Structure formats: C-alpha cells, structure tokens
C-alpha cells in the first residue's frame, strides 16, 4: 500500500479510506449521520418551545 503511492487511485479504491485502518466510505457516512443527528438535537434543545394554548 505505501510502497506504491499510485496504487489506491489506480485500483479504484474509495478515496475516503482512512489510512492504516481500512475504514471506508461507509464509516464516514455513519460519522456524518451521527454528527447531523447530534446537531439537530442540540438545536432542538436551544430553540424555545411554544407554550401550549389553553
């Protein structure tokens, strides 16, 4: 892998592979989904809730 720097590009391996771990694009998609979920929950906490109309 490190002996030939052109090997990953020539082999068509996903460009999002994390070096030395083999974690590919699925890892980054899961990480992005988790980050977006955490962001959404944080915004939900910050935005004030409307009072219930009686």
PDB file of N, CA, C, O and CB in Angstrom:
ATOM      1  N   UNK A   1       0.821  -1.187   0.000  1.00  0.00           N
ATOM      2  CA  UNK A   1       0.000   0.000   0.000  1.00  0.00           C
ATOM      3  C   UNK A   1       0.869   1.257   0.000  1.00  0.00           C
ATOM      4  O   UNK A   1       0.642   2.158  -0.808  1.00  0.00           O
ATOM      5  CB  UNK A   1      -0.936  -0.005   1.202  1.00  0.00           C
ATOM      6  N   UNK A   2       1.843   1.331   0.877  1.00  0.00           N
ATOM      7  CA  UNK A   2       2.676   2.518   0.960  1.00  0.00           C
ATOM      8  C   UNK A   2       3.900   2.435   0.057  1.00  0.00           C
ATOM      9  O   UNK A   2       4.584   3.438  -0.147  1.00  0.00           O
ATOM     10  CB  UNK A   2       3.108   2.741   2.382  1.00  0.00           C
ATOM     11  N   UNK A   3       4.189   1.250  -0.487  1.00  0.00           N
ATOM     12  CA  UNK A   3       5.309   1.126  -1.403  1.00  0.00           C
ATOM     13  C   UNK A   3       5.005   1.779  -2.743  1.00  0.00           C
ATOM     14  O   UNK A   3       5.903   2.301  -3.403  1.00  0.00           O
ATOM     15  CB  UNK A   3       5.665  -0.333  -1.604  1.00  0.00           C
ATOM     16  N   UNK A   4       3.739   1.750  -3.145  1.00  0.00           N
ATOM     17  CA  UNK A   4       3.333   2.320  -4.421  1.00  0.00           C
ATOM     18  C   UNK A   4       2.249   3.365  -4.162  1.00  0.00           C
ATOM     19  O   UNK A   4       1.088   2.997  -3.983  1.00  0.00           O
ATOM     20  CB  UNK A   4       2.826   1.212  -5.398  1.00  0.00           C
ATOM     21  N   UNK A   5       2.588   4.652  -4.136  1.00  0.00           N
ATOM     22  CA  UNK A   5       1.594   5.676  -3.815  1.00  0.00           C
ATOM     23  C   UNK A   5       0.460   5.791  -4.829  1.00  0.00           C
ATOM     24  O   UNK A   5      -0.594   6.336  -4.501  1.00  0.00           O
ATOM     25  CB  UNK A   5       2.270   6.996  -3.694  1.00  0.00           C
ATOM     26  N   UNK A   6       0.645   5.295  -6.048  1.00  0.00           N
ATOM     27  CA  UNK A   6      -0.401   5.387  -7.060  1.00  0.00           C
ATOM     28  C   UNK A   6      -1.359   4.209  -7.006  1.00  0.00           C
ATOM     29  O   UNK A   6      -2.347   4.201  -7.740  1.00  0.00           O
ATOM     30  CB  UNK A   6       0.215   5.477  -8.433  1.00  0.00           C
ATOM     31  N   UNK A   7      -1.106   3.222  -6.171  1.00  0.00           N
ATOM     32  CA  UNK A   7      -1.928   2.010  -6.147  1.00  0.00           C
ATOM     33  C   UNK A   7      -3.380   2.266  -5.758  1.00  0.00           C
ATOM     34  O   UNK A   7      -4.263   1.755  -6.447  1.00  0.00           O
ATOM     35  CB  UNK A   7      -1.331   1.018  -5.196  1.00  0.00           C
ATOM     36  N   UNK A   8      -3.689   3.018  -4.708  1.00  0.00           N
ATOM     37  CA  UNK A   8      -5.108   3.197  -4.372  1.00  0.00           C
ATOM     38  C   UNK A   8      -5.900   3.905  -5.462  1.00  0.00           C
ATOM     39  O   UNK A   8      -7.043   3.531  -5.727  1.00  0.00           O
ATOM     40  CB  UNK A   8      -5.233   3.974  -3.090  1.00  0.00           C
ATOM     41  N   UNK A   9      -5.322   4.915  -6.100  1.00  0.00           N
ATOM     42  CA  UNK A   9      -6.032   5.634  -7.159  1.00  0.00           C
ATOM     43  C   UNK A   9      -6.204   4.735  -8.383  1.00  0.00           C
ATOM     44  O   UNK A   9      -7.253   4.752  -9.027  1.00  0.00           O
ATOM     45  CB  UNK A   9      -5.274   6.927  -7.543  1.00  0.00           C
ATOM     46  N   UNK A  10      -5.183   3.957  -8.699  1.00  0.00           N
ATOM     47  CA  UNK A  10      -5.247   3.102  -9.879  1.00  0.00           C
ATOM     48  C   UNK A  10      -6.193   1.922  -9.661  1.00  0.00           C
ATOM     49  O   UNK A  10      -6.809   1.436 -10.609  1.00  0.00           O
ATOM     50  CB  UNK A  10      -3.853   2.596 -10.239  1.00  0.00           C
ATOM     51  N   UNK A  11      -6.309   1.457  -8.401  1.00  0.00           N
ATOM     52  CA  UNK A  11      -7.156   0.315  -8.126  1.00  0.00           C
ATOM     53  C   UNK A  11      -8.620   0.707  -8.010  1.00  0.00           C
ATOM     54  O   UNK A  11      -9.493  -0.161  -8.003  1.00  0.00           O
ATOM     55  CB  UNK A  11      -6.706  -0.368  -6.866  1.00  0.00           C
ATOM     56  N   UNK A  12      -8.899   1.991  -7.919  1.00  0.00           N
ATOM     57  CA  UNK A  12     -10.283   2.429  -7.821  1.00  0.00           C
ATOM     58  C   UNK A  12     -10.858   2.302  -6.429  1.00  0.00           C
ATOM     59  O   UNK A  12     -12.077   2.313  -6.260  1.00  0.00           O
ATOM     60  CB  UNK A  12     -11.120   1.657  -8.767  1.00  0.00           C
ATOM     61  N   UNK A  13     -10.003   2.182  -5.430  1.00  0.00           N
ATOM     62  CA  UNK A  13     -10.469   2.096  -4.053  1.00  0.00           C
ATOM     63  C   UNK A  13     -11.047   3.450  -3.659  1.00  0.00           C
ATOM     64  O   UNK A  13     -10.571   4.486  -4.122  1.00  0.00           O
ATOM     65  CB  UNK A  13      -9.314   1.673  -3.088  1.00  0.00           C
ATOM     66  N   UNK A  14     -12.069   3.448  -2.808  1.00  0.00           N
ATOM     67  CA  UNK A  14     -12.714   4.690  -2.408  1.00  0.00           C
ATOM     68  C   UNK A  14     -11.722   5.686  -1.848  1.00  0.00           C
ATOM     69  O   UNK A  14     -10.828   5.316  -1.088  1.00  0.00           O
ATOM     70  CB  UNK A  14     -13.790   4.414  -1.392  1.00  0.00           C
ATOM     71  N   UNK A  15     -11.872   6.925  -2.213  1.00  0.00           N
ATOM     72  CA  UNK A  15     -10.908   7.939  -1.792  1.00  0.00           C
ATOM     73  C   UNK A  15     -11.075   8.291  -0.324  1.00  0.00           C
ATOM     74  O   UNK A  15     -10.218   8.966   0.246  1.00  0.00           O
ATOM     75  CB  UNK A  15     -11.050   9.191  -2.643  1.00  0.00           C
ATOM     76  N   UNK A  16     -12.167   7.845   0.304  1.00  0.00           N
ATOM     77  CA  UNK A  16     -12.404   8.184   1.695  1.00  0.00           C
ATOM     78  C   UNK A  16     -11.841   7.179   2.672  1.00  0.00           C
ATOM     79  O   UNK A  16     -12.177   7.221   3.856  1.00  0.00           O
ATOM     80  CB  UNK A  16     -13.850   8.329   1.930  1.00  0.00           C
ATOM     81  N   UNK A  17     -10.991   6.271   2.209  1.00  0.00           N
ATOM     82  CA  UNK A  17     -10.461   5.256   3.118  1.00  0.00           C
ATOM     83  C   UNK A  17      -9.525   5.881   4.121  1.00  0.00           C
ATOM     84  O   UNK A  17      -8.667   6.691   3.767  1.00  0.00           O
ATOM     85  CB  UNK A  17      -9.742   4.155   2.346  1.00  0.00           C
ATOM     86  N   UNK A  18      -9.688   5.509   5.362  1.00  0.00           N
ATOM     87  CA  UNK A  18      -8.869   6.035   6.439  1.00  0.00           C
ATOM     88  C   UNK A  18      -7.571   5.239   6.476  1.00  0.00           C
ATOM     89  O   UNK A  18      -7.600   4.009   6.502  1.00  0.00           O
ATOM     90  CB  UNK A  18      -9.616   5.968   7.809  1.00  0.00           C
ATOM     91  N   UNK A  19      -6.444   5.925   6.480  1.00  0.00           N
ATOM     92  CA  UNK A  19      -5.148   5.272   6.403  1.00  0.00           C
ATOM     93  C   UNK A  19      -4.935   4.301   7.552  1.00  0.00           C
ATOM     94  O   UNK A  19      -5.250   4.610   8.701  1.00  0.00           O
ATOM     95  CB  UNK A  19      -4.047   6.303   6.391  1.00  0.00           C
ATOM     96  N   UNK A  20      -4.410   3.147   7.246  1.00  0.00           N
ATOM     97  CA  UNK A  20      -3.991   2.121   8.200  1.00  0.00           C
ATOM     98  C   UNK A  20      -5.150   1.408   8.913  1.00  0.00           C
ATOM     99  O   UNK A  20      -4.901   0.486   9.690  1.00  0.00           O
ATOM    100  CB  UNK A  20      -3.096   2.743   9.223  1.00  0.00           C
ATOM    101  N   UNK A  21      -6.400   1.803   8.674  1.00  0.00           N
ATOM    102  CA  UNK A  21      -7.499   1.154   9.374  1.00  0.00           C
ATOM    103  C   UNK A  21      -8.396   0.369   8.441  1.00  0.00           C
ATOM    104  O   UNK A  21      -9.017  -0.607   8.860  1.00  0.00           O
ATOM    105  CB  UNK A  21      -8.312   2.173  10.114  1.00  0.00           C
ATOM    106  N   UNK A  22      -8.478   0.773   7.190  1.00  0.00           N
ATOM    107  CA  UNK A  22      -9.371   0.107   6.255  1.00  0.00           C
ATOM    108  C   UNK A  22     -10.795   0.616   6.349  1.00  0.00           C
ATOM    109  O   UNK A  22     -11.669   0.119   5.639  1.00  0.00           O
ATOM    110  CB  UNK A  22      -9.349  -1.373   6.490  1.00  0.00           C
ATOM    111  N   UNK A  23     -11.058   1.607   7.218  1.00  0.00           N
ATOM    112  CA  UNK A  23     -12.405   2.169   7.312  1.00  0.00           C
ATOM    113  C   UNK A  23     -12.693   2.945   6.041  1.00  0.00           C
ATOM    114  O   UNK A  23     -11.956   3.868   5.693  1.00  0.00           O
ATOM    115  CB  UNK A  23     -12.556   3.081   8.567  1.00  0.00           C
ATOM    116  N   UNK A  24     -13.751   2.581   5.351  1.00  0.00           N
ATOM    117  CA  UNK A  24     -14.039   3.200   4.065  1.00  0.00           C
ATOM    118  C   UNK A  24     -15.125   4.249   4.130  1.00  0.00           C
ATOM    119  O   UNK A  24     -15.345   4.884   5.161  1.00  0.00           O
ATOM    120  CB  UNK A  24     -14.424   2.161   3.084  1.00  0.00           C
ATOM    121  N   UNK A  25     -15.797   4.415   3.011  1.00  0.00           N
ATOM    122  CA  UNK A  25     -16.802   5.466   2.880  1.00  0.00           C
ATOM    123  C   UNK A  25     -17.992   5.249   3.809  1.00  0.00           C
ATOM    124  O   UNK A  25     -18.596   6.221   4.262  1.00  0.00           O
ATOM    125  CB  UNK A  25     -17.282   5.545   1.448  1.00  0.00           C
ATOM    126  N   UNK A  26     -18.340   4.007   4.101  1.00  0.00           N
ATOM    127  CA  UNK A  26     -19.460   3.737   5.000  1.00  0.00           C
ATOM    128  C   UNK A  26     -19.195   4.312   6.385  1.00  0.00           C
ATOM    129  O   UNK A  26     -20.113   4.809   7.037  1.00  0.00           O
ATOM    130  CB  UNK A  26     -19.718   2.230   5.094  1.00  0.00           C
ATOM    131  N   UNK A  27     -17.960   4.247   6.833  1.00  0.00           N
ATOM    132  CA  UNK A  27     -17.584   4.832   8.122  1.00  0.00           C
ATOM    133  C   UNK A  27     -17.839   6.330   8.135  1.00  0.00           C
ATOM    134  O   UNK A  27     -18.391   6.864   9.097  1.00  0.00           O
ATOM    135  CB  UNK A  27     -16.111   4.549   8.434  1.00  0.00           C
ATOM    136  N   UNK A  28     -17.438   7.008   7.064  1.00  0.00           N
ATOM    137  CA  UNK A  28     -17.607   8.458   7.016  1.00  0.00           C
ATOM    138  C   UNK A  28     -19.072   8.837   6.899  1.00  0.00           C
ATOM    139  O   UNK A  28     -19.485   9.858   7.450  1.00  0.00           O
ATOM    140  CB  UNK A  28     -16.822   9.047   5.851  1.00  0.00           C
ATOM    141  N   UNK A  29     -19.871   8.041   6.195  1.00  0.00           N
ATOM    142  CA  UNK A  29     -21.305   8.309   6.111  1.00  0.00           C
ATOM    143  C   UNK A  29     -21.973   8.140   7.477  1.00  0.00           C
ATOM    144  O   UNK A  29     -22.825   8.943   7.856  1.00  0.00           O
ATOM    145  CB  UNK A  29     -21.964   7.380   5.079  1.00  0.00           C
ATOM    146  N   UNK A  30     -21.591   7.103   8.209  1.00  0.00           N
ATOM    147  CA  UNK A  30     -22.142   6.904   9.550  1.00  0.00           C
ATOM    148  C   UNK A  30     -21.716   8.033  10.479  1.00  0.00           C
ATOM    149  O   UNK A  30     -22.513   8.498  11.295  1.00  0.00           O
ATOM    150  CB  UNK A  30     -21.694   5.548  10.124  1.00  0.00           C
ATOM    151  N   UNK A  31     -20.484   8.473  10.365  1.00  0.00           N
ATOM    152  CA  UNK A  31     -19.993   9.576  11.195  1.00  0.00           C
ATOM    153  C   UNK A  31     -20.737  10.874  10.866  1.00  0.00           C
ATOM    154  O   UNK A  31     -21.078  11.638  11.769  1.00  0.00           O
ATOM    155  CB  UNK A  31     -18.472   9.767  10.996  1.00  0.00           C
ATOM    156  N   UNK A  32     -20.985  11.120   9.601  1.00  0.00           N
ATOM    157  CA  UNK A  32     -21.730  12.311   9.194  1.00  0.00           C
ATOM    158  C   UNK A  32     -23.172  12.249   9.680  1.00  0.00           C
ATOM    159  O   UNK A  32     -23.719  13.258  10.124  1.00  0.00           O
ATOM    160  CB  UNK A  32     -21.695  12.468   7.672  1.00  0.00           C
ATOM    161  N   UNK A  33     -23.793  11.076   9.600  1.00  0.00           N
ATOM    162  CA  UNK A  33     -25.169  10.923  10.087  1.00  0.00           C
ATOM    163  C   UNK A  33     -25.242  11.186  11.581  1.00  0.00           C
ATOM    164  O   UNK A  33     -26.160  11.860  12.047  1.00  0.00           O
ATOM    165  CB  UNK A  33     -25.703   9.518   9.773  1.00  0.00           C
ATOM    166  N   UNK A  34     -24.287  10.664  12.334  1.00  0.00           N
ATOM    167  CA  UNK A  34     -24.257  10.902  13.775  1.00  0.00           C
ATOM    168  C   UNK A  34     -24.072  12.385  14.081  1.00  0.00           C
ATOM    169  O   UNK A  34     -24.727  12.917  14.977  1.00  0.00           O
ATOM    170  CB  UNK A  34     -23.137  10.084  14.429  1.00  0.00           C
ATOM    171  N   UNK A  35     -23.191  13.054  13.350  1.00  0.00           N
ATOM    172  CA  UNK A  35     -22.945  14.478  13.584  1.00  0.00           C
ATOM    173  C   UNK A  35     -24.195  15.303  13.279  1.00  0.00           C
ATOM    174  O   UNK A  35     -24.522  16.228  14.024  1.00  0.00           O
ATOM    175  CB  UNK A  35     -21.765  14.967  12.726  1.00  0.00           C
ATOM    176  N   UNK A  36     -24.890  14.979  12.197  1.00  0.00           N
ATOM    177  CA  UNK A  36     -26.111  15.708  11.865  1.00  0.00           C
ATOM    178  C   UNK A  36     -27.212  15.460  12.889  1.00  0.00           C
ATOM    179  O   UNK A  36     -27.961  16.376  13.226  1.00  0.00           O
ATOM    180  CB  UNK A  36     -26.596  15.314  10.479  1.00  0.00           C
ATOM    181  N   UNK A  37     -27.315  14.249  13.378  1.00  0.00           N
ATOM    182  CA  UNK A  37     -28.295  13.938  14.421  1.00  0.00           C
ATOM    183  C   UNK A  37     -27.982  14.708  15.693  1.00  0.00           C
ATOM    184  O   UNK A  37     -28.882  15.280  16.308  1.00  0.00           O
ATOM    185  CB  UNK A  37     -28.324  12.428  14.708  1.00  0.00           C
ATOM    186  N   UNK A  38     -26.725  14.730  16.091  1.00  0.00           N
ATOM    187  CA  UNK A  38     -26.326  15.477  17.287  1.00  0.00           C
ATOM    188  C   UNK A  38     -26.588  16.967  17.112  1.00  0.00           C
ATOM    189  O   UNK A  38     -27.030  17.628  18.052  1.00  0.00           O
ATOM    190  CB  UNK A  38     -24.842  15.239  17.599  1.00  0.00           C
ATOM    191  N   UNK A  39     -26.325  17.503  15.930  1.00  0.00           N
ATOM    192  CA  UNK A  39     -26.590  18.911  15.664  1.00  0.00           C
ATOM    193  C   UNK A  39     -28.083  19.208  15.755  1.00  0.00           C
ATOM    194  O   UNK A  39     -28.482  20.211  16.347  1.00  0.00           O
ATOM    195  CB  UNK A  39     -26.055  19.303  14.285  1.00  0.00           C
ATOM    196  N   UNK A  40     -28.894  18.353  15.180  1.00  0.00           N
ATOM    197  CA  UNK A  40     -30.335  18.545  15.230  1.00  0.00           C
ATOM    198  C   UNK A  40     -30.871  18.511  16.649  1.00  0.00           C
ATOM    199  O   UNK A  40     -31.725  19.322  17.008  1.00  0.00           O
ATOM    200  CB  UNK A  40     -31.023  17.497  14.404  1.00  0.00           C
ATOM    201  N   UNK A  41     -30.384  17.584  17.458  1.00  0.00           N
ATOM    202  CA  UNK A  41     -30.828  17.507  18.845  1.00  0.00           C
ATOM    203  C   UNK A  41     -30.362  18.716  19.643  1.00  0.00           C
ATOM    204  O   UNK A  41     -31.082  19.185  20.525  1.00  0.00           O
ATOM    205  CB  UNK A  41     -30.319  16.226  19.494  1.00  0.00           C
ATOM    206  N   UNK A  42     -29.178  19.225  19.350  1.00  0.00           N
ATOM    207  CA  UNK A  42     -28.681  20.411  20.053  1.00  0.00           C
ATOM    208  C   UNK A  42     -29.522  21.631  19.694  1.00  0.00           C
ATOM    209  O   UNK A  42     -29.867  22.427  20.568  1.00  0.00           O
ATOM    210  CB  UNK A  42     -27.196  20.665  19.711  1.00  0.00           C
ATOM    211  N   UNK A  43     -29.850  21.781  18.428  1.00  0.00           N
ATOM    212  CA  UNK A  43     -30.688  22.909  18.011  1.00  0.00           C
ATOM    213  C   UNK A  43     -32.068  22.797  18.636  1.00  0.00           C
ATOM    214  O   UNK A  43     -32.652  23.803  19.039  1.00  0.00           O
ATOM    215  CB  UNK A  43     -30.802  22.969  16.475  1.00  0.00           C
ATOM    216  N   UNK A  44     -32.594  21.578  18.719  1.00  0.00           N
ATOM    217  CA  UNK A  44     -33.909  21.360  19.325  1.00  0.00           C
ATOM    218  C   UNK A  44     -33.920  21.778  20.795  1.00  0.00           C
ATOM    219  O   UNK A  44     -34.928  22.275  21.298  1.00  0.00           O
ATOM    220  CB  UNK A  44     -34.317  19.888  19.196  1.00  0.00           C
ATOM    221  N   UNK A  45     -32.810  21.575  21.468  1.00  0.00           N
ATOM    222  CA  UNK A  45     -32.714  21.989  22.870  1.00  0.00           C
ATOM    223  C   UNK A  45     -32.642  23.499  23.010  1.00  0.00           C
ATOM    224  O   UNK A  45     -33.188  24.062  23.959  1.00  0.00           O
ATOM    225  CB  UNK A  45     -31.498  21.356  23.523  1.00  0.00           C
ATOM    226  N   UNK A  46     -31.980  24.152  22.084  1.00  0.00           N
ATOM    227  CA  UNK A  46     -31.759  25.591  22.201  1.00  0.00           C
ATOM    228  C   UNK A  46     -33.006  26.392  21.829  1.00  0.00           C
ATOM    229  O   UNK A  46     -33.323  27.386  22.482  1.00  0.00           O
ATOM    230  CB  UNK A  46     -30.594  26.012  21.320  1.00  0.00           C
ATOM    231  N   UNK A  47     -33.706  25.965  20.790  1.00  0.00           N
ATOM    232  CA  UNK A  47     -34.869  26.715  20.308  1.00  0.00           C
ATOM    233  C   UNK A  47     -35.976  26.641  21.342  1.00  0.00           C
ATOM    234  O   UNK A  47     -36.329  25.551  21.790  1.00  0.00           O
ATOM    235  CB  UNK A  47     -35.362  26.169  18.943  1.00  0.00           C
ATOM    236  N   UNK A  48     -36.536  27.790  21.731  1.00  0.00           N
ATOM    237  CA  UNK A  48     -37.589  27.775  22.753  1.00  0.00           C
ATOM    238  C   UNK A  48     -38.862  27.079  22.260  1.00  0.00           C
ATOM    239  O   UNK A  48     -39.207  27.138  21.079  1.00  0.00           O
ATOM    240  CB  UNK A  48     -37.918  29.204  23.186  1.00  0.00           C
ATOM    241  N   UNK A  49     -39.534  26.432  23.182  1.00  0.00           N
ATOM    242  CA  UNK A  49     -40.762  25.703  22.856  1.00  0.00           C
ATOM    243  C   UNK A  49     -41.943  26.661  23.035  1.00  0.00           C
ATOM    244  O   UNK A  49     -42.007  27.415  24.006  1.00  0.00           O
ATOM    245  CB  UNK A  49     -40.927  24.418  23.761  1.00  0.00           C
ATOM    246  N   UNK A  50     -42.864  26.616  22.091  1.00  0.00           N
ATOM    247  CA  UNK A  50     -44.056  27.463  22.221  1.00  0.00           C
ATOM    248  C   UNK A  50     -44.920  26.947  23.358  1.00  0.00           C
ATOM    249  O   UNK A  50     -45.040  25.740  23.568  1.00  0.00           O
ATOM    250  CB  UNK A  50     -44.866  27.499  20.894  1.00  0.00           C
ATOM    251  N   UNK A  51     -45.516  27.873  24.083  1.00  0.00           N
ATOM    252  CA  UNK A  51     -46.401  27.496  25.177  1.00  0.00           C
ATOM    253  C   UNK A  51     -47.697  26.903  24.656  1.00  0.00           C
ATOM    254  O   UNK A  51     -48.198  27.313  23.609  1.00  0.00           O
ATOM    255  CB  UNK A  51     -46.695  28.699  26.058  1.00  0.00           C
ATOM    256  N   UNK A  52     -48.232  25.953  25.373  1.00  0.00           N
ATOM    257  CA  UNK A  52     -49.493  25.321  24.970  1.00  0.00           C
ATOM    258  C   UNK A  52     -50.638  26.313  25.168  1.00  0.00           C
ATOM    259  O   UNK A  52     -50.747  26.950  26.216  1.00  0.00           O
ATOM    260  CB  UNK A  52     -49.752  24.011  25.784  1.00  0.00           C
ATOM    261  N   UNK A  53     -51.480  26.435  24.158  1.00  0.00           N
ATOM    262  CA  UNK A  53     -52.617  27.356  24.246  1.00  0.00           C
ATOM    263  C   UNK A  53     -53.800  26.618  24.874  1.00  0.00           C
ATOM    264  O   UNK A  53     -54.212  25.557  24.405  1.00  0.00           O
ATOM    265  CB  UNK A  53     -52.998  27.922  22.832  1.00  0.00           C
ATOM    266  N   UNK A  54     -54.324  27.193  25.923  1.00  0.00           N
ATOM    267  CA  UNK A  54     -55.424  26.538  26.626  1.00  0.00           C
ATOM    268  C   UNK A  54     -56.771  27.041  26.165  1.00  0.00           C
ATOM    269  O   UNK A  54     -57.803  26.588  26.661  1.00  0.00           O
ATOM    270  CB  UNK A  54     -55.291  26.741  28.112  1.00  0.00           C
TER     271      UNK A  54
END
